[in-house]
Amino acid sequence: MIDQAQDIRKGEELNLSRLKNYLGEHLTGFSGQLEVSQFPSGFSNLTYLIKSGDKEYVLRRPPFGANIKGGHDMGREFKVLSLLKPVYPKVPTPMLHCVDESVLGAEFYVMERVKGVILRGRPPKDIDLSPALMKSISESCIDNLANLHTMDLKASGLEGFGKPEGYTQRQVEGWIKRYYQAETDTLDSMNQVADWLQKNMPEQKHVSFIHNDYKYDNLVLNPDNLSEITAVLDWEMSTVGNPLMDLGTSLAYWAQADDSEALKPFSLTWLPGNLTRGEFVDRYAEKTGFDMSNQVFYYVFGAFKIGVIIQQIYARYKNGSTQDPRFANLIFAIKACGANAVKAIERDRI
């Protein structure tokens, strides 16, 4: 049941000799032995399992071929984990940040491995994901997001870790810019949504620390009680900002049974028992007390944002920066994101 690493994908190998020497000098308790494998899934930062004797660590580094200056900031993610750990224990303990790019070709960091179950794109063969279990997991997922968004910023030390004023506008304009910079195909739906978002931005009423990529495959579940979340992973895009933008992203990842098949590999929320997107919003509103009158805007933004993220990855595949075969059909997921957003606009509901 425990999430397992696999063989390293072609083109994403690490320089084991340099890594071994570096860890031997800088990682307390490193035994000198080194065995490396790679965790599956994920389309952004790469995640590796490091075994050294009886100890296990996780290493995170940017994807090969990515524009490092435009994102994938390992130092920032390491700092977020360091500040979060004392006030939000559901994060792995950060252990080492390497700024020497000669070791692996880019900055990276090492953290503890939190063992548990991760629900990735396909239902696991050895777990019965019954409707009752999925309902319980989905409720825990929503409650945990609400807890993060209502966390005391001052107590966390994360209050200045972002620019909340004008966050909504910057996000809308920024993701639209990223989309057109990475555009490979003309998609009328994405163009329509980009225009609608600029014309329908609501007033920003709330400020929270937000994850910005909160979904099932970034949650580590307790194997003895799958309804219990033991850790939240992948804080690459976290910041202080509008929590409803974060909610919108999670809602857009929250594929339902009637959604396009192109979106279902990103989450198991389409399985029977999961709360619907509408029920997600209702439960979140109850837990946070936030005003949800503009939920359609935030969902549409989330769908567009995910479409942009996938477009950026697809563009790397199209220009030959990566040969990962998983990326070949991502254009269909981008189209599905655009279609979902347009449908929500036309129906005025998520």
N, C-alpha and C positions, 0 to 999 in steps of 0.2 A: 504493500500500500504506500510505502514511503516514496516520495518523488525521487527518481534516480537520474543520474547523469549518464550520458552515452558517449560513443566515440566522437571525437572532434570532427566537425564538418570540414570538408576540403576547403582550403583557402583561409581557414580561421585558426590554424595551428599557432602555438606559442613557442617562443625560443626557450626551451626548457633549461638549457645550460645557464643562460643569463638569469632566468627567473630563480633557479635554485640558488645561485650565488647571492642574489639580492635578498631573498628571503632568509638565507642563512645569516646574513649580516644584520638584518633589520627586524625580523619577526621573532619576538620572544617565544621560546618553546619549540621553534622549528627544529625538527630532528635531523635534517639533512637529506632525508628521503623525499622523493617527489613523484607523485602519480597524478596525472591531470586528465580529466574528462570534461565533457561539456553538457550543460543542461539544454534540453530541447526547447522548441517554441521560442517565442520572442522575436521581434523584428528590429529591435533597436540595439541597446548596449548588449554586449556578449557576456555570458555568465558561465564560469567554469568551476568545477569541483576540484579542490586541491587536497590530496591525501598525503599526510606525512606521518608515517608510523600509525599510531592509534588516534591521531588528530585529523580533523577535517575542517577545511576553510572554504569560503567562496570568494572567487576573484571576479571583479567586474572591470571591463575595458570597453572603449568605444568600438563600433563596428568598423571593419576594414573598408576603406573607400569613402568614408563619411567625411563631411566638412566639420572637423573638430571644433573650429572656431565658432561655428554656428550652433553648437549644442554639445551634448555628451560630456558635460563638465564633471569629471570624476571628483575633483576637489570639492565642488559644491555639494554633490551627493554625499560625500564622506562627512562634510560639516553638518549637513541636515541630520544625518543619523546620529552624530555626536550630540547635537542639541536636543533631539527628540527623545533619545533613550531614557533620560532621567524622568521625563514627564509623560511619555507615551511608550510604555514598555513593549508594545507589539512591533518592535523593529529589531533586526539583528544588531549585535554589538559591533561597531566598526573597530578595526584593529590596526590597519596600516594603509597609508596613502603614499603612493610613489609618483613623484613629479619628474623623475628621470626617464625621458622617453627613449633613451638608448636601450633600456631593458626589454621592453615589449613593443616599441614603436609608437607608444602613446602612454599618457598617464593611466594609472589603474589604481584600484584599492582592494583591500582584502578585509573581509568581515567574517564573523562566526557563521557556521552553517546551522540553520534552524531546521531540524528534520521534521517532516510532516507530509501531509497529502496536499497536492496542488491539482485543482481541477483545470486541466488544459482543454484543448479543443475537442478531444474525443473522449467519450465516456470510458473510464477505466474498466478493464475486464474483471477485476477482482473486487469491485465494490458495487453493491446494489444501491443505485441512486434512485430510491423509491420516491414517489411524490411527497410523502411525509418528510423524508430526509431533505429533499431539495427545498421544500417550503421552509424548514428550519434553517438551512444554510443561507437561503436568500434573506431571511429576516435578520440573521446575525450579520450578514454582509452590510445591509442597510443601516442597522443600528450602530455598527462600528464606524461607518462613514459619518453618521450623525455625531458620534462621540468625538471624532477628530475635528469636525467643524465647530463644535461648541467648546473645544479645549481652551483654557486660559492662555492667551498669547503671551501676556507679560510673565507669567510663571514659567513658560517654556524657554524664554530667552530668544524666541523666534519672531518677536514683534517687528523688528526692523529688517527681517529677511524677505524683503519684497517692497513693492510700491503699490499699495492697494488703491490709492486715489487714481481714478481713470483706468483701472485695470480692465474693465469690460471693454471699453473702446480700444485700448491697446491690443487686447487679445483678438478682437474681431478684425481689426486692420492688419495685425501681424499675420494671422493665419491666412487671410486673403492674399497677402503679399507672398507668403510662402507657397501657396497653391500655384499662383501664376508663374513663380520662378521655377517650379518643378513640373509644370504642365507638359504632358506628352501627347494627350488627345483632347480634342475639343468636346466637352461634356456640357450640354445645355443646362442640365439640372444643377450642376455645381456653379455655373455662371449665374443662374437665377437666384440660388441661395446666397451667394456672395453679395449680390445687389440687395436682397431683402434684409439681410443681417445689418448692413450699414444704415438702412432706413428705419429700423425697428428696435434700436437699442433701448432697453428700459433703464430707469434710474437704478444705480447700484446702492443697495440698502444694507448689506451685510459684509463683514470682513472676517476671514478665518484663515488658519493655515490649511492649505489644500494640497492634495496629492497629485491631481491632474492626470492620473492614469489608473484609476481605481476600478478593478474588475477581478473576476474570479481567479484568473491565473497569476495574479499578484498577491494572492492570499495563501498563507500556509495554514492548513487545518490540522487540528489535533487528531491523530489516527485513532485514538481511543474514544473520541467524541467529535465527529466531523462538523458538528454545529459550532464548535469553539475555534475561533481564529487565534492562532498563536503568534503570527507575525504578518506584517504587510511589507511587501518587497517593492523595489523599483521606484525610488523617490527622485528620479532624474529630473522631473519637471515640476516638483513641488515648490510652493512659494506661499506668500501671504497675498490673498486676493479675494475675489468674490466667490464664496462657496457654491453658489448656484451655477457658476460656470463649471465647477468640478462635478456637481451633480449631473449637469447636462451631458458631460462626457461619459459618465458611468451609465446614464440612461441610454445613450447611443450604442454603447457596447452591449447593452442588455437585450440581446436578440430574443425575439418571441417566436413561437411556432409558425406564425403566419408571415414571418420575415423571409427575405431572400436567402436561399441556401448559401450564397456567397458570404453572408455575415455569420452564419452559425459556427464555423470553425474558430471564431474568436472567443466564444463563450458557451457554456452549457446552460445558460439561463433559459433556453428554449425547451428544456426538458419539462415534463409534467410536474407540477407541484410548485415550481418557482412562482413568486409573485409576478404579476404583470408590471409593465412600466407605470401604469396608472396607480397600482397598489404600492409600488415603490415610492412614488411621490407622496401618496397619502401617509405612509408610515414615516417617511423622512420628515414631513411637515409636522407630524405629531411629536416626534422626538426632538426637533430643533425649535419649533415655534416660528420658523421662517415663513415669510410671505411667498406663496407659490403662484400668485396670479399671473406671472409671466413665464410659466413653465414651458410653453411651446417655444418661446424664443430660446431658452437655454437648451432644450432638447435639439432644436434645429442647429444651434451653434455646435453642440457636441457631435452631431452627425457630420457636419461640415468639417470639423476639426479632425475627426478620425479619417474622413476621406482624404484630407490633406496629408496626414501622417502616412497613410498607405500610399498616396501618390508620390511622396518623397522617396519611399522605399522602392516603389515600382520604377521611378526614374533612375535610380542607381542600377537597377537590373537592366533597364533598357540601354543605358549608356555603357554597360559592361563593367561597372565598378564592382559588381558582385555577380557570381554565377549560381547563387543559391536557387535551386529549382522551385522552391516554395513560392518564389516571387513572380513566377511567370504568369499566373492568372489573377494577379491582384487587381487588374483593371476592372474586373467584375465586382469586386468588393467596393471599389471607389464609386462605380455606377450605382450600387445598391445604397450606399450612404447618401448620395445625392437624391435618389428616388425617395428614400424614407423622409428626408428633410422636406422635399417638395410636398409630399403627401400630408405631412403634419401642418404645413403652412395652409394648404388648401382646405383641410378639414378643421383647422384650428384646435387640434388636440394631438397628444403624443401617441 
